[in-house]
């Protein structure tokens, strides 16, 4: 994994070198600003490398909503938006990449022996499971080693009944299929049955199965029958019973694995008065690696960097969309007063151009509507046909009521007549109904947003009321 991180860093450096030609466009004073400028130049180079030239239409549309600019300037804003978004993703991804590489370097320089030391819980702690990788002949095996907490030696167990022998028979086989095919360790000390019993075992062939139930598969040459005598103690009393097992030869790989499993169990059982267990790197030709929670930590950090970078780019787009929606809502709310004022000025004898100029000049602070109108008036002053300028104004605002009004004004300029004032009079009446509907819709959205906090408060109140009632019983 460290090699992957270093490869990514190398590609990152190559991209920075290839972006030098664009750096002068974004270069500013200050170390932080220089780094930001470098990432912007890298972003532009990356966009050019993959031939990403156009932004999505929804992005351009929302950029146009919050900026009163020409088509050429809009393309420049779209390019700037793409560059900034990709640059933000590059900054975050590079940070996570470096962090992931540092984790890899730290794990590389950490001594291997330290990684194979397992810490045991203190007295009274919980039993935990340690995952190990055993590698033999190029093949990996996973083995779960149960690590019991530090415990005090208990030599006295109280017996529960003579039926224990019959119950032991159901547990003694362990992972073996039956008494005729024994190849793995036996479960001679089932805690579920023994409880306070004390039991000892005698084996007729300790080299094949010892008193602890360990099966030495490597010593099996031919089919062998082994008898184990169980001596169950309770104070001065003793009950005995014999169990016969048939052992079958197994291949060398399974023998070595079985020996490794057995040795690990012995090491764990014989070190319960110690805080740490040191696991060797090799047991009977089987390589052992300790599987810890730090496994693949650098890979997780790298993936987290990709996810966070993607999330930031999506959040930037969502923020842009939110601004566009906010602009549409504001213009929709301004429409009734705008069309009413325009109708009054036209009724007073002003031309459409003068009326729009009057609306812009009377505004204490130029909002998005005034800036859009001013942009269209500037187009008319530079020679654009007045009707086309109003049609384009409606398209830029891109709200049906404004588009419809501007198209009607453009048609009036082309054919003349007195229909415009009548149309606007009806539009004034309609606009106030639209405004009421718009206000009602905003109120419903606000009430919907407040629904979740109300549910949370209700849940808190229920907990406050129910918990004392339940705990009082």
Secondary structure, DSSP 8 states (H G I E B T S, - for coil): -HHHHHHHHHHHHHHHHHTHHHHHHH--SSHHHHHHHHHHHHHHHHHHHTT-----HHHHHHHHHH----HHHHHHHHHHHHHHHHHHHHHHHHHHHHHHHHHHHHHHHS-HHHHTEEE---TT---EEEEEEEEETTEEEEEEEEE--------------TTHHHHHHHHTTTT-SBTTBB-S------HHHHTT-EEEEEES-TTTB-TT--B-GGG--S-EEEEEEEEEEETTEEEEEEEEEEE----HHHHHHHHHHHHHHHHHHTTTTSSEEE--SEETTEEEEEE-TTTTHHHHHHHHHHHHHHHHHHHHHHHHHHHHHHHHHHHHHHHHHHHHHHHHHHHTT--HHHHHHHHHHH-SS--HHHHHHHHHHHHHHTT--HHHHHHHHHHHHT-HHHHHHHHHHHHHHHH-SSHHHHHHHHHHHHHHHHHHHHHHHHHHHHHHHHHHHHHHHHHHHHHHHHHHHHHT-
